[in-house]
């Protein structure tokens, strides 16, 4: 009953079984489980340890099943360290271990803990060959597992779920889906040759990359909004900024390098979130009060953002186009602004009190700065897309 294809004996069998422990993919679910426990506050060691162990068995199941299918069924891999019987024994052992963890969590916490934990093993077992052939399930399987690890890590501590762990789980689901899209693009040529419908195959590498970065943007904006709303601790914005910088760097990188950087970026993101949740830095820190500028406060903000808008327009060589557009929409914006001020929709206390044509000076500037900023950003993003298209055509 050999387990290893490259030798007999207990040592070779142990090496073959250990070969399916891939730290790059194994550590995030385990760390996510502990992050969920940290969200609960005081950690109960027993349930936390058993849930982490359950995540280990779930991911180990996915790795063994994936290797079994890719080598023995599809013939995709050139080699595999385990025999077919060894793969089956590995799957049985992981299933038994997972069921033991499930039984402990059910007894110690309740049936809800088992319900939240069980889907992680199901996803791992069905990853290949069922889930990895559909562009949706092939992409979101691992991210959903991470999200469930966070939610489950929290649940086994508290016996319930709350908005905070669900929000963090959702953010990781979105960000990691983007990472997975880029990761799958590494195998675009091969996947296309065997009709494996990843997002990169369905959309094409360039559109898939754009889709992935739109997911990064959505996830990071969600962190900002949930931090301002008070659900996330203030330091979560620092974690989002760190991941955002990594994502920005990867825009011009190939799929392999981009994946490597993004995976490490998620490690940093998670580590900073643990810091944010456990130690709560920046909590109680007051925002800078620019109201000290008195009646020039509103004007100062317009000067700042106006300068940024002008820089964007100059970089995109779009000053003239922006001027024409602003001139076209100005009359409508003026009437809208005048009417809302006239009927008392809003008030502007920190302004110079200088009025032109029935509305404050700052409102006239606002109607120039905002569209200029929008047009400048739009033109700059258009140039970025054109550059990416040009590089893609050159590569082809």
ABEGO torsion letter per residue (X at the ends): XBABAAEBEAAAAAAAAAAABBAAAAAAAAAAAAAAAAAAEBBBAAAAAAAAAAAAAAAAAAAAAAAAAAAAAAGABABBABBAAAAAAAAAAAAAAAAAAAAAAAAAAEAAAAAAAAAAAAAAAAAOAAAAABAAAAAAAAAAAAAAAAAAAAAAAAGBBBAAAAAAAAAAAAAAAAAAAAAAAAAAAAAAAAGBBBAAAAAEAAAAAAAAAAAAAAAAAAAAAAAAAGABBAAAAAAAAAAAAAAAAAAABBAAAAAAAAAAAAAAAAAAAAAAAAAGBGBGBBBBBAAAAEAAAAAAAAAAAAAAAAAAAAAAGAAAAAAAAAAAAAAAAAAAAAAAAAAGABBBABBAGBBBGGBBAAAAAAAAAAAAAAAAAAAAAAAAAAAAAAAAAAAX
